[in-house]
Amino acid sequence: MTDVQLEDIGTVLEPTPTEEVAPPVDPYAAKRRYYTASSEIVIEGGRRIQVLTDIDGNQTRTDIGPAETDDPDDDTDDDTDDDTASSTTDPFLPQKRSDAFSRMRALLSRFGLSELEGAVNSIITSGMVDLQDANAIVFALRDQPAYKRRFAGNAARAAAGLPELDPSTYIGLEEQYRQMLRANGLDPEFYNDLTDFQGFIEGDVSPAELQERINQGYRAVADADSAVKAQMKELYNVSDGDLAMFFLDPKRAQPLLTTRERTRKAQAAGIAARGKEQGGIQLTKDEAEALAARGITGEEAFQRFGEMGTLAGLYERLYGEEDINREQQLGATFRYDTSALDAVRRRQRQRLAQFEVGGQFARTSGATSGTVETGAGLAQ
């Protein structure tokens, strides 16, 4: 064995180093620092330091001004107004508080929480938060009933083990949902209330998933022909006006479980429409969904049900023949049940054989000259 061969063998036998798997990325890490678990003021070096501890145990320390002295010999009235007392150590404090309140008032208006202006004013004048940190002020509002109602989706997210969304992210998602529904021509009545999007946020539905529901569910039926819409009514009791509710409303869609299953129902309606149109049969909901689950497309259904229609006479059991039930007929038509396909072909051969010897199954159809209907299709 040559040196090159030995070297090659050594390379093959050399153990492959184990690749380190990177830890999963927390997409909310940048937001989580705002979710403070505790806040306290400590005195260090004659300065008041605000210590915020977030839910991950990380601390943020902010110098919020000089410590106030408590001189026991001071004869100053204890009821001195906070703003007046504080201004002796920070003459700009009243202006800082006014600026902070103006910023928060604009923010509350955007959140739809103007009713909390009084609570914000109390928080600002308490001296317990950094006036420059709007997130700290917002955090202090989280226990207010109005805040909980406005961002109600966060409670369900927390119960499901999902991270809480800060107000800006929460409202940003609502706006994306609204723009997407508007762009797809949905009736404004469907999304004219803030609670309309609560289910999406509770279920962690991304804008991309919502667009998929629109494209593969709602639009697939809303833009389809009248036969497909008729089957939505037949199979699921969903009228044209209820389509958006059926495919997009989280409360109505909850039993559907997944986007894939919602899509399958739209496909099932299309398959059932072609069955009625080409094969003259009304599929049940289970039959249509089973075909959709097998990946049967509308085009394939059109072709196969057309073939099934020409063999309608073959499926009528005559004396002495074994029954070919509905399940077998569909299995043979769409070629996924080989035993059923064999049974259909066997009956075809039997009837054709009887036709050839002048059996009782041959009769003139009268459709065209020289055409004879055998019950096994049309024979020329």
C-alpha positions in Angstrom: 0.0 0.0 0.0 1.4 3.4 -1.0 2.0 6.3 1.3 -0.8 8.2 -0.3 -3.2 5.4 0.4 -2.1 5.2 4.1 -2.5 8.9 4.4 -6.0 8.8 2.9 -7.0 6.0 5.4 -5.7 8.1 8.2 -7.9 11.0 7.0 -11.0 8.8 6.9 -10.4 7.4 10.3 -9.8 10.8 11.9 -12.8 11.7 14.1 -15.0 14.4 12.8 -15.1 17.4 15.2 -18.5 17.9 16.7 -20.1 21.1 15.6 -21.4 23.4 18.4 -25.1 24.1 18.1 -25.8 27.8 18.5 -28.4 28.6 21.2 -31.8 29.6 19.8 -32.3 33.2 19.1 -34.8 35.0 21.3 -36.6 37.4 18.8 -38.0 39.3 21.8 -34.7 39.9 23.6 -34.6 43.5 22.6 -38.1 44.1 23.9 -37.8 42.1 27.1 -35.5 44.7 28.8 -38.6 46.9 29.1 -40.5 44.4 31.2 -39.3 45.4 34.6 -39.7 43.0 37.5 -38.9 45.5 40.2 -37.9 49.1 40.7 -36.3 50.8 43.7 -34.5 54.0 44.6 -31.2 53.8 46.5 -28.9 56.5 47.8 -25.3 56.3 46.8 -22.7 59.1 47.2 -25.4 61.6 48.0 -27.3 60.8 44.7 -30.6 59.0 44.2 -30.1 56.0 41.9 -33.1 54.2 40.3 -32.4 50.5 40.0 -34.6 48.6 37.5 -34.5 44.8 37.4 -36.0 43.2 34.3 -37.6 39.7 34.2 -34.3 38.1 33.2 -32.5 39.5 36.3 -30.6 42.2 34.5 -30.3 45.6 36.2 -30.3 49.1 34.8 -29.1 51.9 37.1 -30.0 55.5 36.4 -28.9 58.6 38.3 -32.1 60.7 38.9 -30.8 63.5 41.0 -29.2 64.4 44.3 -30.5 62.8 47.5 -32.9 64.9 49.6 -31.6 65.7 53.1 -33.7 65.2 56.2 -32.3 67.7 58.7 -34.0 67.1 62.1 -33.4 70.7 63.0 -35.1 71.9 59.9 -38.3 73.9 60.8 -39.6 73.7 57.2 -43.3 72.7 57.0 -43.5 69.0 56.2 -46.4 69.7 53.8 -44.3 71.7 51.4 -45.4 71.0 47.8 -43.2 68.3 46.2 -42.4 70.4 43.1 -41.3 73.3 45.3 -39.1 71.2 47.5 -37.6 69.3 44.6 -36.9 72.5 42.7 -34.5 73.7 45.4 -32.2 70.8 44.4 -33.1 70.7 40.7 -34.5 73.9 39.4 -35.3 72.3 36.0 -37.3 69.4 37.6 -40.7 71.1 37.0 -39.9 71.6 33.3 -38.6 68.0 33.0 -41.8 66.7 34.5 -43.9 68.9 32.2 -41.9 67.6 29.1 -42.3 64.0 30.3 -46.0 64.4 30.7 -46.3 66.0 27.2 -44.5 63.1 25.6 -46.6 60.6 27.5 -49.8 62.3 26.6 -49.0 61.9 22.9 -48.1 58.2 23.6 -51.3 57.6 25.5 -53.3 59.1 22.6 -51.6 56.7 20.2 -52.3 53.8 22.5 -56.0 54.9 22.9 -55.4 55.3 26.6 -56.0 59.0 27.2 -58.0 58.1 30.3 -54.7 57.2 32.0 -53.3 60.8 31.9 -54.1 61.2 35.6 -52.2 58.0 36.5 -49.3 59.1 34.4 -49.1 62.5 36.1 -49.0 60.7 39.5 -46.2 58.4 38.4 -44.2 61.3 37.0 -44.5 63.4 40.2 -43.8 60.5 42.4 -40.1 60.6 41.5 -40.0 56.8 41.3 -39.2 56.6 37.5 -36.7 58.1 35.1 -38.5 60.9 33.4 -36.5 60.3 30.2 -37.5 56.6 30.0 -41.0 56.4 28.5 -40.8 52.6 28.8 -40.4 52.7 32.5 -43.4 55.0 32.8 -45.5 52.7 30.6 -44.4 49.7 32.7 -45.7 51.5 35.8 -49.2 51.5 34.1 -49.4 47.8 33.5 -51.6 47.1 36.5 -54.2 49.7 35.4 -57.5 48.1 34.3 -57.6 50.3 31.2 -54.1 49.2 30.2 -55.0 45.5 30.7 -58.2 45.9 28.5 -56.3 47.7 25.7 -53.6 45.0 25.5 -55.8 42.1 26.6 -54.0 39.7 24.2 -50.9 39.7 26.4 -52.7 37.9 29.2 -53.5 34.9 26.9 -50.0 35.0 25.5 -48.5 34.8 29.0 -50.8 31.9 29.8 -49.6 30.1 26.7 -45.9 30.7 27.5 -45.5 33.3 24.8 -43.6 36.6 25.5 -45.6 39.7 26.3 -45.6 42.3 23.6 -44.7 45.9 24.5 -47.3 48.4 23.4 -45.5 49.6 20.3 -45.0 46.1 19.0 -48.6 45.2 19.9 -50.0 48.3 18.1 -47.6 47.8 15.2 -49.1 44.3 14.6 -52.6 45.6 14.7 -51.7 48.1 12.0 -50.1 45.4 9.8 -53.2 43.3 10.1 -55.4 46.2 9.3 -53.5 47.2 6.2 -53.4 43.6 4.9 -57.1 43.1 5.3 -57.8 46.5 3.6 -55.4 45.7 0.7 -57.3 42.4 0.1 -60.6 44.1 -0.1 -62.3 42.8 3.0 -65.3 44.6 4.4 -64.1 47.3 6.9 -66.8 45.9 9.3 -64.6 42.9 9.8 -61.8 44.9 11.4 -63.3 48.1 12.7 -62.7 47.3 16.4 -59.5 46.8 18.4 -60.7 43.5 19.7 -60.9 42.2 16.2 -57.2 41.5 16.2 -57.0 40.2 19.8 -57.3 36.6 18.7 -54.5 36.9 16.1 -52.2 38.4 18.8 -53.2 35.7 21.4 -52.5 33.0 18.8 -49.2 34.5 17.8 -50.4 34.8 14.2 -47.7 36.6 12.1 -48.7 38.9 9.2 -47.2 36.3 6.9 -49.5 33.6 8.2 -52.5 35.9 7.9 -51.6 36.6 4.3 -51.4 32.8 3.7 -54.9 32.4 5.2 -56.2 35.1 2.9 -54.5 33.7 -0.2 -55.1 30.0 0.3 -58.4 30.2 2.1 -60.5 33.3 1.7 -59.3 34.4 -1.7 -59.4 30.8 -3.1 -63.1 30.7 -2.5 -64.1 34.4 -2.8 -62.5 34.5 -6.3 -63.8 31.1 -7.3 -66.8 30.3 -9.5 -70.3 30.1 -8.2 -70.2 26.3 -8.0 -67.3 26.4 -5.4 -69.2 29.0 -3.3 -72.3 26.8 -3.5 -70.3 23.9 -2.1 -69.0 26.0 0.8 -72.7 26.5 1.7 -73.5 22.8 1.2 -70.5 21.4 3.1 -69.9 24.0 5.8 -73.0 26.2 5.8 -70.9 29.2 4.9 -72.5 31.9 2.7 -70.6 34.5 0.7 -70.9 37.0 3.4 -69.4 34.6 6.0 -66.3 33.7 4.0 -64.0 36.2 5.8 -65.3 35.2 9.2 -64.8 31.5 8.4 -61.2 31.7 7.1 -59.8 34.6 9.1 -61.7 35.1 12.4 -59.6 33.3 15.1 -62.7 32.5 17.2 -64.6 31.0 14.2 -61.4 29.3 12.9 -60.3 27.8 16.2 -61.8 24.4 15.5 -59.8 24.3 12.3 -56.6 24.1 14.2 -54.1 25.0 11.4 -53.7 27.1 8.4 -53.2 23.9 6.3 -56.6 22.6 7.4 -58.2 25.9 6.6 -56.7 25.7 3.2 -57.9 22.1 2.8 -61.5 23.2 3.3 -61.2 25.7 0.5 -59.8 22.9 -1.7 -62.5 20.5 -0.6 -65.2 23.0 -1.8 -63.5 23.2 -5.2 -63.3 19.4 -5.5 -67.0 19.0 -4.5 -68.0 21.6 -7.1 -66.3 19.6 -9.8 -67.9 16.4 -8.6 -71.4 17.9 -8.8 -70.7 19.5 -12.1 -68.8 16.7 -14.0 -69.9 13.6 -12.2 -73.4 14.4 -11.1 -72.7 13.5 -7.5 -72.8 15.5 -4.3 -69.8 14.7 -2.1 -70.1 14.7 1.6 -67.8 17.0 3.6 -65.7 14.0 4.7 -65.4 12.7 1.2 -64.3 16.1 -0.2 -61.8 16.7 2.5 -60.3 13.2 2.2 -59.7 13.9 -1.5 -58.2 17.3 -0.7 -55.9 15.6 1.9 -54.7 13.3 -0.9 -53.5 16.4 -2.8 -56.2 16.2 -5.5 -56.4 19.4 -7.4 -59.4 21.1 -9.0 -58.0 20.3 -12.5 -57.6 16.6 -11.6 -61.1 16.5 -10.0 -62.5 18.0 -13.2 -60.9 15.2 -15.3 -61.6 12.3 -13.0 -65.2 13.2 -12.2 -65.8 13.5 -16.0 -64.6 9.9 -16.4 -66.8 8.9 -13.5 -69.8 10.4 -15.1 -69.4 8.3 -18.3 -69.3 5.2 -16.1 -72.4 6.0 -14.1 -74.2 3.0 -15.6 -71.4 0.7 -14.6 -71.8 1.5 -11.0 -75.5 0.5 -11.0 -75.4 -3.1 -9.6 -77.3 -5.6 -11.7 -78.6 -9.0 -10.6 -75.8 -11.3 -9.7 -73.1 -8.6 -9.4 -71.1 -7.6 -6.4 -71.8 -4.1 -5.1 -69.3 -1.4 -5.8 -70.0 1.2 -3.0 -69.4 4.9 -3.1 -66.0 4.7 -1.3 -64.8 2.2 -3.9 -66.1 4.3 -6.8 -64.0 7.3 -5.6 -61.0 5.1 -4.9 -61.1 3.7 -8.4 -61.8 7.1 -10.0 -58.8 8.8 -8.4 -56.6 5.6 -8.6 -55.7 5.3 -5.0 -57.6 2.1 -4.2 -56.2 -0.6 -6.4 -58.6 -3.3 -5.2 -61.6 -1.1 -6.1 -60.0 -0.3 -9.5 -59.7 -4.1 -10.1 -63.4 -4.6 -9.2 -64.5 -1.9 -11.7 -62.3 -3.3 -14.5 -63.6 -6.8 -13.7 -67.2 -5.6 -14.1 -66.4 -3.9 -17.3 -64.9 -7.1 -18.8 -68.0 -9.1 -17.7 -70.5 -6.7 -19.2 -68.5 -6.3 -22.4 -68.3 -10.1 -22.7 -72.1 -10.4 -22.4 -72.6 -7.6 -24.9 -70.4 -9.3 -27.5 -72.6 -12.5 -27.3 -75.8 -10.4 -27.5 -76.5 -10.4 -23.7 -79.4 -8.7 -22.0 -77.2 -5.6 -21.1 -76.9 -4.3 -24.7 -79.4 -1.8 -25.8 -79.5 0.9 -28.4 -78.9 4.3 -26.8 -80.3 6.4 -29.6 -77.7 9.0 -28.9 -75.9 8.5 -32.2 -76.3 6.1 -35.0 -74.5 2.8 -34.3 -73.8 3.7 -30.6 -74.7 1.0 -28.1 -74.7 1.5 -24.3 -73.4 -1.5 -22.5 -73.3 -0.3 -18.9 -69.5 -0.4 -19.1 -69.2 2.9 -20.9 -70.1 3.6 -24.5 -69.1 1.0 -27.2 -69.0 1.8 -30.8 
